[in-house]
Amino acid sequence: MSLAPTLTTKRLTLRPMREGDFPAYARLMESPRAAYMGGPFDTRAAWGMFCHDAACWALFGHGALMVDQASTGETVGQVGLNAGPLFPETELGWFLYDGHEGEGYATEGAAALRDWAFRTLPVESLVSYMDAANVASQAVARRLGATLDADAPRPDPEDLVFRHRRAA
């Protein structure tokens, strides 16, 4: 039984992770597309990351959700809230599987999870850590209303940090 909620938007269903989600997740993490996340990773590392994403729900009351197109049920990516010893603050993150970029899915899914977090969790802000070369994710962060926070702690000193603030 999952502690994770199911969230819906006009076009998406954000749902708890299932073991069957791992093959597509691993393909992404093992590919050059994972470079902006510190990869590519081997299968063992990808499995550890996948388990972290799921375990955060039990450990912290938040974690990752798979993003499905509501009309087809096809999984197009993931959004997540990351915490733990590797993250100085709670991170809002997202990725899309190959072929699903440019449709607004990352922005729509991340906005839904961000809004859930601000309704549910005792956090005043969230952060998104990203590689300075990842201009697509920077554009998503800006569309979400996040702003650069040069003074925020970060797991990688080279990362940019975008801060998402709770609306007044």
PyMOL commands that set and color helices and strands:
alter all, ss='L'
color gray80, all
select helices_A, chain A and resi 19-29+32-37+43-60+105-120+135-143
alter helices_A, ss='H'
color red, helices_A
select strands_A, chain A and resi 7-8+12-15+64-69+75-82+91-96+125-130+147-148+160-165
alter strands_A, ss='S'
color yellow, strands_A
deselect
rebuild
show_as cartoon
